[in-house]
Amino acid sequence: MKKSRLVNYLLFIPLFGCAQQEPKPYGVLPSEGQLRWHEMETYCLIHYTPTTFQDKEWGFGDADPSIFNPTSFDANQIAKAAASAGFKGLISVAKHHDGFCLWPTATTGYNIKQSPWKNGEGDMVKEFMQASHDHGLKFGVYLSAWDRNDTRYGTPAYADAYRAQLTELMTNYGELFTSWHDGANGGDGYYGGKNEKRTIDRTTYYEWQERTWPIVREHQPLAVIFSDIGPDTRWVGNEHGFAAETSWATFTPKGIDGRPPVPGDSDYSKSPIGDRNGKYWIPAECDVPQRPGWFYHENQDDKVKTPDQLFEIYLKSVGRGGAMNLGLAPMPEGVLHPNDVKSLDGFGKKVAATFSTNLAKDAKIEASNIRGNSKKFSTAFILDEDRYSYYASDDEVINPTLVITLKNEQEFDIIRLRENIKLGQRLDSVRIDMWADGQWKHVGSATSIGASRLIKLDQPIQAQKIKLSLFAPVAPTLSDFGLFKEAASNFSFATKGNNLVKLRADEYGLEGTSEMKKAYDDDPNTFATLMQFSNGFVFTLREPIKGFSYLPRQDGNKEGIATKYNIAISEDNKNWKTLTDGEFSNVSANPVEQTVLFNNPVRTTYLRFIPKEIIGKSFTVAEFGLLKDE
């Protein structure tokens, strides 16, 4: 062999060999626990405490443990319903803000041992754990950092007790897939009879990084820690279950006014979107209740989300690289309502029917470039149903194209893409075109692919040849391509709910300015803004009513939303008698219609609603409603 040829040959070997190597990881990477979490995709959160028996959304911490005595509690019924829907895990709300612990703990006297259920010998967390495992589901726990019952709340003694509770949950209930924490911290509570508001320094009180989350890391190293800012999964920034159209798994938590970011005191403006090239891998969890509220309310029996509504949430949560966390609310007797069960079953069947067959299976795929021309990175890997085998291009080819030719023309309206996220979130965007009438026609585009991306087309299309254009700052690593057709869903509620309806605007009178007309125009997208509201709003009644409703503004802004209220009645519009005082719990995060039902029909001439506490300075209302029997 001539010398020049030998030199060229020797130079070629390392270059060719380098092309056989995996692409270098890009950006921050998920941990092993986060990878397992991504693979789960869906799970459920079960709210069931004395608050259920009070028909409240947040308990005040003043409920007598004696009311917690479910007559037909069946964790298996709940787990079976979740499994029928294809969910992969259950999270027990072991303690909500009311402070009542569903397991026998020595850290507080306000726990299940004080209830008559099973004569004080029960452990509901353990029953949820066992039912989860029996139905092939992973198990997790939620421990509220706020405690509206504990008289120690706000002192170091409570923070120590909270960590002791967390340790008990981390060590006594097997392997956990998550430890769930939210940002509700401090405010009004019973506090052992003190009945006062308590404020804490959220940046220091719980010592999350220093003392609390290390408990989870020590005892459950593979459990992902959820809070509104991470450290492993983040709140998506709303309780509708929707991530943003662009939603990066990478995220950099930010504090407010220079304070460090901590749960309950951070900047959530980018929570739905994330940060391209953020400092940490903190993907979005999309939490949403199956009903309007997280706890069971009889008046919501006919407001359970339908399989089609749940499927839309699935597309906009799992389908945007996050996870779908659906809130389940058992009835006081301890099981899910038939409407909830039927909806879950219908959703499971719809998902299974939609994704059972990849219409791109056995397609022929031609790439503009294959990494090193090696079978190790061939296009075959994007059809093998393995999340981590993948197609890749050469390092210098960051905009490859793939032409996918199906065996036959297919009709589809969902396109699925996945990256091998073990090598990072690499793709900036993708473009999909179809071959029709002798040319390429644009079908759809997407950004932030990540663990899973479901592109829902406006309507089904028919095609045999599709072109996929990839755009990234580095060589893409595409692991999955699929085409699917959304399955139809034929659903009706198992039982009919209560028959309350809203009075028409001409069936009552309401004092106020012209601005007030927006509060009863039957348009949820308009809202009245009122600077003068301390004297309340007086309704003139012409017939008995059974309840009152308040719909907060629906534009995403929290300014003016009422969080506490007073409702009073009068015969002369001068002398008033309070009918009820209360709070609209969790309304800032979940601004759904707030309904106050009266124990008995109210027969009076005047009814007054006073927003006693609001967010901001002015009061806003999208719709008022007076409810009567149908």
C-alpha positions as CSV (number, residue, x, y, z in Angstrom):
1,M,0.0,0.0,0.0
2,K,1.3,3.4,-0.9
3,K,2.3,5.7,1.9
4,S,-0.3,8.4,1.0
5,R,-3.1,5.8,0.9
6,L,-2.0,4.3,4.2
7,V,-2.1,7.8,5.8
8,N,-5.6,8.4,4.5
9,Y,-6.7,5.0,5.7
10,L,-5.3,5.6,9.2
11,L,-6.9,9.0,9.3
12,F,-10.3,7.6,8.2
13,I,-10.5,5.0,11.0
14,P,-10.8,7.3,14.0
15,L,-13.2,9.6,12.1
16,F,-15.5,6.7,11.2
17,G,-15.1,5.2,14.7
18,C,-16.1,8.5,16.3
19,A,-19.3,8.6,14.2
20,Q,-20.3,5.2,15.8
21,Q,-20.3,6.8,19.2
22,E,-23.4,8.0,20.9
23,P,-24.0,11.7,20.6
24,K,-22.8,13.6,23.7
25,P,-25.6,14.5,26.2
26,Y,-27.1,17.9,25.7
27,G,-27.9,20.1,28.7
28,V,-29.2,18.8,32.1
29,L,-30.4,15.2,32.2
30,P,-33.2,13.4,34.1
31,S,-32.3,11.2,37.1
32,E,-33.3,7.5,37.3
33,G,-36.3,8.4,39.4
34,Q,-37.4,11.0,36.9
35,L,-37.0,8.6,34.0
36,R,-39.4,6.2,35.8
37,W,-41.8,9.0,36.4
38,H,-41.8,10.0,32.7
39,E,-42.5,6.3,31.8
40,M,-45.6,6.3,34.2
41,E,-47.2,9.3,32.4
42,T,-50.5,9.2,34.5
43,Y,-51.5,8.8,38.1
44,C,-54.2,9.8,40.6
45,L,-54.3,11.9,43.8
46,I,-57.0,10.9,46.4
47,H,-58.5,13.6,48.6
48,Y,-60.4,11.9,51.5
49,T,-60.3,13.4,55.0
50,P,-62.9,14.8,57.5
51,T,-63.2,17.6,55.0
52,T,-65.2,15.2,52.8
53,F,-67.8,14.8,55.6
54,Q,-68.1,18.6,56.0
55,D,-68.8,19.2,52.3
56,K,-65.9,21.7,52.2
57,E,-63.0,22.1,49.8
58,W,-60.5,23.0,52.5
59,G,-61.1,21.9,56.1
60,F,-60.5,24.5,58.8
61,G,-59.0,21.9,61.1
62,D,-61.9,22.1,63.5
63,A,-63.8,18.9,62.5
64,D,-64.4,16.4,65.3
65,P,-62.6,13.1,64.5
66,S,-65.9,11.3,65.3
67,I,-67.4,12.4,61.9
68,F,-64.7,10.4,60.1
69,N,-66.5,7.0,60.0
70,P,-67.0,5.8,56.4
71,T,-69.6,3.0,56.2
72,S,-68.4,1.4,53.1
73,F,-64.7,2.4,52.6
74,D,-63.2,0.3,49.9
75,A,-59.7,1.2,48.7
76,N,-59.9,-1.6,46.2
77,Q,-62.9,0.0,44.4
78,I,-60.9,3.2,44.1
79,A,-57.7,1.5,42.9
80,K,-59.6,-0.7,40.4
81,A,-61.4,2.3,38.9
82,A,-58.0,4.1,38.5
83,A,-56.4,1.0,36.9
84,S,-59.4,0.7,34.5
85,A,-58.5,4.1,33.2
86,G,-54.9,3.1,32.6
87,F,-53.4,5.2,35.4
88,K,-50.1,3.9,36.7
89,G,-50.1,5.1,40.3
90,L,-52.1,6.4,43.3
91,I,-51.1,9.1,45.7
92,S,-52.8,9.1,49.1
93,V,-53.4,12.5,50.7
94,A,-52.1,11.2,54.0
95,K,-52.7,14.7,55.5
96,H,-54.4,17.7,54.0
97,H,-54.5,21.2,55.3
98,D,-57.0,20.3,58.0
99,G,-54.2,18.4,59.7
100,F,-56.0,15.1,60.1
101,C,-53.6,12.2,59.6
102,L,-54.9,9.1,57.9
103,W,-52.4,6.9,59.6
104,P,-51.8,6.2,63.3
105,T,-49.0,8.6,64.2
106,A,-47.5,9.7,67.4
107,T,-46.7,13.2,66.1
108,T,-50.2,14.6,66.7
109,G,-53.4,13.6,68.5
110,Y,-55.4,14.6,65.4
111,N,-55.3,11.3,63.5
112,I,-57.2,8.3,62.5
113,K,-56.8,6.6,65.9
114,Q,-59.2,9.2,67.3
115,S,-61.9,8.3,64.8
116,P,-64.5,5.5,65.2
117,W,-63.5,3.9,61.9
118,K,-62.4,0.4,62.7
119,N,-62.6,1.4,66.4
120,G,-59.5,3.5,66.0
121,E,-57.3,0.6,64.8
122,G,-57.3,1.4,61.1
123,D,-54.5,2.7,58.8
124,M,-56.0,4.2,55.7
125,V,-52.7,5.0,54.1
126,K,-51.7,1.3,54.4
127,E,-55.0,0.3,52.8
128,F,-54.5,2.6,49.9
129,M,-50.9,1.3,49.5
130,Q,-52.1,-2.4,49.5
131,A,-54.9,-1.7,47.0
132,S,-52.5,0.1,44.7
133,H,-50.1,-2.8,44.7
134,D,-53.0,-5.3,44.3
135,H,-54.0,-3.5,41.1
136,G,-50.6,-3.1,39.6
137,L,-50.2,0.6,40.6
138,K,-47.3,2.4,42.1
139,F,-47.9,4.3,45.4
140,G,-47.1,7.7,46.7
141,V,-48.0,10.1,49.5
142,Y,-48.9,13.7,49.9
143,L,-48.2,15.4,53.2
144,S,-49.5,19.0,53.6
145,A,-47.0,21.3,55.1
146,W,-49.8,23.6,56.3
147,D,-51.7,22.3,59.3
148,R,-54.8,24.2,60.3
149,N,-55.4,22.1,63.4
150,D,-52.0,21.9,65.1
151,T,-51.6,24.5,67.8
152,R,-47.8,24.4,67.3
153,Y,-48.1,25.6,63.7
154,G,-45.7,28.5,63.1
155,T,-43.2,27.4,65.8
156,P,-40.1,25.2,65.4
157,A,-41.9,22.4,67.2
158,Y,-44.4,22.0,64.4
159,A,-41.6,22.0,61.7
160,D,-39.9,19.2,63.7
161,A,-43.2,17.3,63.9
162,Y,-43.8,17.7,60.2
163,R,-40.4,16.1,59.4
164,A,-41.2,13.3,61.9
165,Q,-44.5,12.7,60.0
166,L,-42.6,12.7,56.7
167,T,-40.1,10.1,58.1
168,E,-43.0,7.8,59.1
169,L,-44.5,8.0,55.7
170,M,-41.2,7.4,53.9
171,T,-40.3,4.4,56.0
172,N,-43.6,2.5,56.7
173,Y,-45.3,2.2,53.3
174,G,-42.9,0.4,51.0
175,E,-41.4,1.8,47.9
176,L,-42.9,5.2,46.9
177,F,-42.8,6.7,43.4
178,T,-43.4,10.3,44.7
179,S,-43.4,12.5,47.8
180,W,-45.9,15.2,47.0
181,H,-45.9,18.7,48.6
182,D,-47.8,21.9,47.6
183,G,-47.3,25.6,48.3
184,A,-50.2,26.2,50.7
185,N,-48.5,27.6,53.8
186,G,-50.0,29.6,56.6
187,G,-53.3,31.5,57.0
188,D,-56.5,31.1,59.0
189,G,-57.0,28.0,61.0
190,Y,-58.5,26.4,64.1
191,Y,-55.0,25.8,65.5
192,G,-56.3,23.9,68.6
193,G,-59.0,26.4,69.3
194,K,-57.0,29.6,68.8
195,N,-59.0,30.5,65.6
196,E,-56.5,32.9,64.2
197,K,-54.3,33.7,61.2
198,R,-50.7,32.6,61.3
199,T,-47.9,33.8,59.0
200,I,-44.6,32.0,58.5
201,D,-41.4,32.9,56.7
202,R,-41.7,30.4,53.8
203,T,-38.1,30.9,52.8
204,T,-36.8,29.5,56.1
205,Y,-39.6,27.8,58.1
206,Y,-39.6,24.3,56.6
207,E,-35.9,24.2,55.7
208,W,-36.8,22.3,52.6
209,Q,-33.3,21.9,51.1
210,E,-31.5,21.6,54.4
211,R,-33.6,19.2,56.5
212,T,-36.9,18.2,54.9
213,W,-36.3,16.9,51.4
214,P,-33.1,15.0,52.5
215,I,-35.5,12.7,54.5
216,V,-37.0,11.6,51.1
217,R,-33.7,11.3,49.5
218,E,-32.4,9.1,52.3
219,H,-35.3,6.7,52.6
220,Q,-36.9,6.8,49.1
221,P,-34.0,7.6,46.7
222,L,-36.0,6.9,43.6
223,A,-39.1,8.8,44.6
224,V,-39.6,12.1,42.7
225,I,-40.3,15.1,45.0
226,F,-43.1,17.3,43.7
227,S,-43.7,20.9,44.7
228,D,-44.7,24.0,42.8
229,I,-41.0,24.6,42.0
230,G,-39.5,21.0,42.1
231,P,-36.9,19.8,42.9
232,D,-37.9,16.8,40.7
233,T,-41.3,17.8,39.2
234,R,-43.0,21.1,39.1
235,W,-46.5,22.5,39.2
236,V,-47.7,23.4,35.7
237,G,-49.1,26.7,37.0
238,N,-52.8,25.9,36.8
239,E,-55.3,23.3,37.9
240,H,-56.9,22.7,34.5
241,G,-54.4,20.0,33.7
242,F,-52.9,21.8,30.6
243,A,-49.2,22.4,30.0
244,A,-48.4,25.2,27.5
245,E,-48.1,24.4,23.8
246,T,-44.3,24.8,24.4
247,S,-43.4,23.2,27.7
248,W,-39.7,22.4,28.4
249,A,-38.7,19.8,30.9
250,T,-35.8,22.0,31.9
251,F,-36.6,24.8,34.4
252,T,-34.9,27.4,36.5
253,P,-37.0,28.2,39.6
254,K,-37.2,31.9,40.4
255,G,-38.0,33.7,43.6
256,I,-39.9,37.0,44.1
257,D,-38.2,40.4,44.8
258,G,-34.8,38.7,45.2
259,R,-36.0,36.1,47.7
260,P,-34.9,32.5,47.1
261,P,-37.5,30.3,45.4
262,V,-39.4,28.1,47.8
263,P,-42.8,26.3,47.7
264,G,-45.6,28.8,48.0
265,D,-43.4,31.9,47.4
266,S,-42.0,31.8,43.9
267,D,-42.5,33.3,40.4
268,Y,-44.8,30.9,38.5
269,S,-45.0,32.9,35.3
270,K,-42.9,30.3,33.4
271,S,-44.3,27.2,35.1
272,P,-46.5,26.2,32.2
273,I,-43.6,26.8,29.7
274,G,-40.4,25.9,31.5
275,D,-37.0,27.3,30.4
276,R,-35.2,26.2,27.3
277,N,-31.8,25.2,28.6
278,G,-32.9,25.6,32.2
279,K,-30.5,24.8,35.0
280,Y,-32.4,21.7,36.2
281,W,-34.5,18.9,34.8
282,I,-37.9,19.7,36.4
283,P,-40.7,18.6,34.1
284,A,-44.3,19.7,34.6
285,E,-46.9,17.8,36.4
286,C,-50.4,18.7,35.3
287,D,-52.7,18.3,38.3
288,V,-56.5,18.5,37.8
289,P,-59.5,17.2,39.7
290,Q,-61.9,14.8,38.0
291,R,-64.7,17.1,39.4
292,P,-64.6,20.9,39.7
293,G,-63.3,20.5,43.2
294,W,-60.7,18.2,44.8
295,F,-63.0,17.0,47.5
296,Y,-66.4,15.3,47.0
297,H,-69.5,17.5,46.8
298,E,-72.9,16.0,46.0
299,N,-73.8,19.0,43.9
300,Q,-71.0,18.1,41.5
301,D,-72.2,14.6,40.7
302,D,-73.2,15.7,37.2
303,K,-70.1,17.8,36.7
304,V,-67.6,14.9,36.5
305,K,-65.3,15.3,33.6
306,T,-66.3,13.1,30.6
307,P,-63.9,10.7,28.8
308,D,-63.5,13.2,26.0
309,Q,-62.6,16.0,28.5
310,L,-60.1,13.7,30.2
311,F,-58.6,12.8,26.8
312,E,-58.1,16.5,26.0
313,I,-56.2,16.8,29.3
314,Y,-54.1,13.8,28.4
315,L,-53.2,15.3,25.1
316,K,-52.2,18.6,26.8
317,S,-50.3,17.0,29.7
318,V,-48.7,13.7,28.7
319,G,-48.8,14.9,25.2
320,R,-46.7,18.0,26.0
321,G,-43.9,16.1,27.9
322,G,-45.5,16.2,31.4
323,A,-47.6,13.9,33.5
324,M,-51.3,13.8,34.1
325,N,-52.3,13.8,37.8
326,L,-56.0,13.3,38.2
327,G,-57.7,14.1,41.5
328,L,-60.2,11.5,42.7
329,A,-62.8,12.4,45.4
330,P,-64.5,9.5,47.2
331,M,-67.9,10.0,48.7
332,P,-68.4,10.2,52.5
333,E,-69.2,6.4,52.6
334,G,-65.7,5.8,51.2
335,V,-66.1,4.8,47.5
336,L,-66.1,6.7,44.2
337,H,-69.5,7.8,42.9
338,P,-70.8,5.7,39.9
339,N,-70.4,8.7,37.6
340,D,-66.7,9.0,38.5
341,V,-66.2,5.2,37.9
342,K,-68.0,5.2,34.6
343,S,-66.0,8.2,33.3
344,L,-62.7,6.6,34.3
345,D,-63.6,3.4,32.6
346,G,-64.6,5.3,29.4
347,F,-61.4,7.3,29.4
348,G,-59.3,4.1,29.7
349,K,-61.2,2.5,26.8
350,K,-60.8,5.7,24.7
351,V,-57.0,5.9,25.3
352,A,-56.6,2.1,24.6
353,A,-58.6,2.3,21.4
354,T,-56.8,5.3,20.2
355,F,-53.2,4.1,20.8
356,S,-53.6,0.4,20.3
357,T,-52.3,0.4,16.7
358,N,-49.6,2.6,15.4
359,L,-50.7,3.3,11.8
360,A,-47.0,4.0,10.9
361,K,-46.0,0.4,11.8
362,D,-43.9,-1.3,9.1
363,A,-43.4,2.0,7.3
364,K,-40.4,2.6,5.1
365,I,-38.3,5.5,6.5
366,E,-35.5,7.3,4.5
367,A,-33.3,9.8,6.3
368,S,-31.3,12.6,4.8
369,N,-28.4,11.5,7.1
370,I,-27.8,8.6,9.5
371,R,-25.1,8.9,12.1
372,G,-21.9,7.2,10.6
373,N,-24.2,5.3,8.2
374,S,-24.5,2.9,11.1
375,K,-27.3,0.5,11.8
376,K,-26.8,1.4,15.5
377,F,-28.6,4.7,14.8
378,S,-30.9,3.6,12.0
379,T,-34.5,4.9,11.4
380,A,-35.8,1.4,12.4
381,F,-35.5,2.4,16.0
382,I,-38.2,5.0,15.9
383,L,-40.9,2.3,15.2
384,D,-39.7,-0.3,17.7
385,E,-41.8,1.0,20.7
386,D,-38.6,1.4,22.8
387,R,-38.4,4.8,24.4
388,Y,-34.6,4.8,24.5
389,S,-33.5,3.2,21.2
390,Y,-33.2,6.0,18.7
391,Y,-32.3,7.4,15.3
392,A,-29.5,10.0,15.3
393,S,-27.7,12.1,12.7
394,D,-24.1,13.1,12.5
395,D,-23.0,15.9,14.8
396,E,-22.8,18.4,12.1
397,V,-26.2,17.5,10.7
398,I,-28.6,19.3,13.1
399,N,-31.5,19.7,10.6
400,P,-32.1,16.2,9.2
401,T,-35.3,15.1,7.4
402,L,-37.1,11.8,7.5
403,V,-39.5,10.7,4.7
404,I,-41.9,8.1,6.0
405,T,-43.8,6.0,3.4
406,L,-46.7,4.0,4.8
407,K,-47.7,0.6,3.3
408,N,-51.1,2.1,2.5
409,E,-52.8,5.4,2.8
410,Q,-54.0,6.0,6.4
411,E,-56.3,8.4,8.1
412,F,-55.0,9.9,11.3
413,D,-55.3,13.0,13.5
414,I,-52.7,12.4,16.2
415,I,-48.9,12.4,15.6
416,R,-46.7,11.1,18.4
417,L,-43.0,11.9,18.8
418,R,-40.5,11.1,21.5
419,E,-36.8,11.9,22.1
420,N,-34.3,9.7,24.0
421,I,-34.3,12.0,27.0
422,K,-31.4,10.1,28.5
423,L,-29.3,12.3,26.2
424,G,-31.3,15.5,27.1
425,Q,-34.1,17.5,25.5
426,R,-32.4,18.3,22.2
427,L,-35.1,19.2,19.6
428,D,-36.1,22.8,19.4
429,S,-39.0,22.1,16.9
430,V,-40.3,19.7,14.3
431,R,-42.3,20.3,11.1
432,I,-44.6,17.7,9.5
433,D,-45.6,17.7,5.8
434,M,-47.7,15.3,3.7
435,W,-47.3,14.5,0.1
436,A,-50.4,15.4,-1.8
437,D,-51.2,16.6,-5.3
438,G,-47.5,16.3,-6.4
439,Q,-46.1,18.5,-3.6
440,W,-45.4,18.7,0.1
441,K,-48.2,20.3,2.2
442,H,-47.7,21.5,5.7
443,V,-49.6,19.5,8.3
444,G,-48.4,20.5,11.7
445,S,-45.5,21.7,13.8
446,A,-44.4,21.4,17.4
447,T,-41.8,22.5,19.8
448,S,-40.4,21.0,23.1
449,I,-40.7,17.3,22.1
450,G,-39.0,15.7,25.1
451,A,-40.4,12.5,26.7
452,S,-43.6,12.6,24.6
453,R,-45.3,14.9,22.2
454,L,-48.8,14.4,20.9
455,I,-49.7,16.7,18.0
456,K,-53.5,16.8,17.6
457,L,-54.5,17.9,14.1
458,D,-57.6,20.1,13.6
459,Q,-59.2,17.3,11.6
460,P,-58.3,13.8,10.4
461,I,-56.2,13.7,7.2
462,Q,-55.3,10.9,4.8
463,A,-51.8,10.4,3.6
464,Q,-49.3,7.7,2.6
465,K,-46.1,9.7,2.6
466,I,-45.0,12.1,5.4
467,K,-41.9,14.2,5.8
468,L,-40.6,15.0,9.2
469,S,-38.1,17.9,9.5
470,L,-36.1,18.1,12.7
471,F,-34.5,21.3,14.1
472,A,-32.0,21.2,17.0
473,P,-28.8,22.9,18.2
474,V,-27.1,19.5,18.2
475,A,-27.7,16.1,16.5
476,P,-31.3,15.0,17.2
477,T,-32.0,11.6,18.9
478,L,-35.5,10.7,17.9
479,S,-36.8,7.6,19.6
480,D,-40.5,7.3,18.4
481,F,-42.8,8.2,15.6
482,G,-46.5,7.2,15.6
483,L,-49.7,8.0,13.7
484,F,-53.1,7.5,15.4
485,K,-56.8,8.2,15.0
486,E,-58.7,9.5,18.0
487,A,-61.4,6.9,19.0
488,A,-65.0,8.0,19.4
489,S,-66.5,8.0,22.9
490,N,-70.1,7.3,23.7
491,F,-70.7,8.4,27.2
492,S,-73.6,9.2,29.5
493,F,-73.6,9.7,33.3
494,A,-74.5,6.6,35.4
495,T,-76.9,8.7,37.5
496,K,-78.3,12.2,37.3
497,G,-77.1,14.8,39.6
498,N,-79.2,17.4,41.6
499,N,-81.6,19.4,39.6
500,L,-80.6,22.9,40.6
501,V,-80.7,25.6,37.9
502,K,-79.8,29.3,37.8
503,L,-82.5,31.9,37.9
504,R,-82.7,34.0,34.8
505,A,-81.6,37.6,35.2
506,D,-85.2,38.8,34.9
507,E,-86.3,36.5,37.8
508,Y,-84.5,38.6,40.5
509,G,-83.3,42.1,41.1
510,L,-79.7,43.2,41.7
511,E,-78.6,46.7,42.8
512,G,-75.6,48.2,41.2
513,T,-74.1,50.2,38.4
514,S,-74.0,49.4,34.7
515,E,-70.7,47.6,35.3
516,M,-72.7,45.0,37.3
517,K,-74.5,43.8,34.2
518,K,-71.4,41.8,33.4
519,A,-72.0,39.8,36.5
520,Y,-75.3,38.3,35.1
521,D,-74.9,38.3,31.4
522,D,-74.4,34.5,31.1
523,D,-70.9,35.1,29.6
524,P,-68.1,33.6,31.7
525,N,-65.5,35.5,29.6
526,T,-66.6,38.9,30.8
527,F,-66.3,40.2,34.4
528,A,-67.2,43.2,36.4
529,T,-64.6,45.1,38.3
530,L,-65.9,47.0,41.3
531,M,-63.9,49.3,43.7
532,Q,-66.8,49.7,46.1
533,F,-67.9,46.3,47.5
534,S,-67.6,46.5,51.3
535,N,-71.4,46.9,51.7
536,G,-72.0,43.9,49.5
537,F,-74.4,43.2,46.7
538,V,-78.1,43.0,47.4
539,F,-80.4,40.7,45.4
540,T,-84.2,41.1,45.5
541,L,-85.8,37.7,45.5
542,R,-89.2,36.7,44.1
543,E,-89.1,33.0,44.9
544,P,-87.3,30.6,47.3
545,I,-83.7,29.7,46.4
546,K,-81.6,26.7,47.3
547,G,-78.1,28.2,46.8
548,F,-75.8,30.9,45.6
549,S,-72.9,30.7,43.1
550,Y,-69.9,32.9,42.3
551,L,-67.8,32.5,39.2
552,P,-64.4,34.2,39.5
553,R,-62.8,35.9,36.5
554,Q,-61.6,33.4,33.9
555,D,-58.8,35.2,32.2
556,G,-56.0,33.8,34.4
557,N,-55.5,36.9,36.5
558,K,-56.2,36.6,40.2
559,E,-56.8,40.2,40.9
560,G,-60.1,40.8,42.7
561,I,-61.0,37.1,43.3
562,A,-63.0,36.7,46.5
563,T,-61.6,34.2,49.0
564,K,-64.0,34.7,51.9
565,Y,-67.6,35.7,52.0
566,N,-70.7,36.5,54.1
567,I,-74.3,35.8,52.9
568,A,-77.1,37.5,54.9
569,I,-80.9,37.8,54.5
570,S,-83.4,40.6,55.3
571,E,-87.0,41.4,54.9
572,D,-86.6,45.2,54.9
573,N,-83.1,45.7,53.4
574,K,-82.0,47.3,56.7
575,N,-81.9,44.6,59.4
576,W,-79.7,41.7,58.3
577,K,-79.2,38.2,59.6
578,T,-76.2,36.2,58.6
579,L,-77.1,33.0,56.8
580,T,-73.5,31.7,56.3
581,D,-69.9,32.8,56.5
582,G,-67.3,30.9,54.6
583,E,-64.3,30.7,52.4
584,F,-63.7,29.9,48.8
585,S,-60.9,27.5,49.3
586,N,-58.1,27.1,46.7
587,V,-60.0,29.5,44.4
588,S,-56.8,31.3,43.3
589,A,-55.3,28.1,41.9
590,N,-58.6,26.6,40.8
591,P,-61.0,29.4,39.8
592,V,-64.0,27.3,39.0
593,E,-67.6,28.2,40.0
594,Q,-68.0,28.4,43.7
595,T,-71.3,27.1,45.0
596,V,-72.9,27.7,48.4
597,L,-75.8,25.4,49.1
598,F,-78.3,26.3,51.9
599,N,-79.5,23.7,54.3
600,N,-83.1,24.7,53.6
601,P,-84.8,26.7,50.9
602,V,-84.4,30.4,51.6
603,R,-87.6,32.4,51.6
604,T,-86.8,36.1,52.0
605,T,-87.1,39.4,50.2
606,Y,-83.5,40.4,50.2
607,L,-80.2,38.4,50.0
608,R,-76.8,40.1,50.4
609,F,-73.4,38.8,49.4
610,I,-70.3,40.5,50.8
611,P,-66.8,39.5,49.6
612,K,-65.0,39.7,53.0
613,E,-61.6,39.0,51.7
614,I,-60.2,39.4,48.2
615,I,-56.9,39.1,46.3
616,G,-55.8,42.7,45.6
617,K,-57.9,45.9,46.0
618,S,-60.8,45.7,43.7
619,F,-63.5,43.0,43.5
620,T,-64.1,41.0,40.3
621,V,-66.9,38.7,39.4
622,A,-67.6,36.9,36.1
623,E,-71.0,35.6,37.1
624,F,-73.3,35.6,40.1
625,G,-76.0,32.9,40.3
626,L,-79.1,32.3,42.4
627,L,-80.1,28.6,42.4
628,K,-83.5,27.0,42.5
629,D,-85.0,23.6,41.9
630,E,-85.4,22.7,38.3
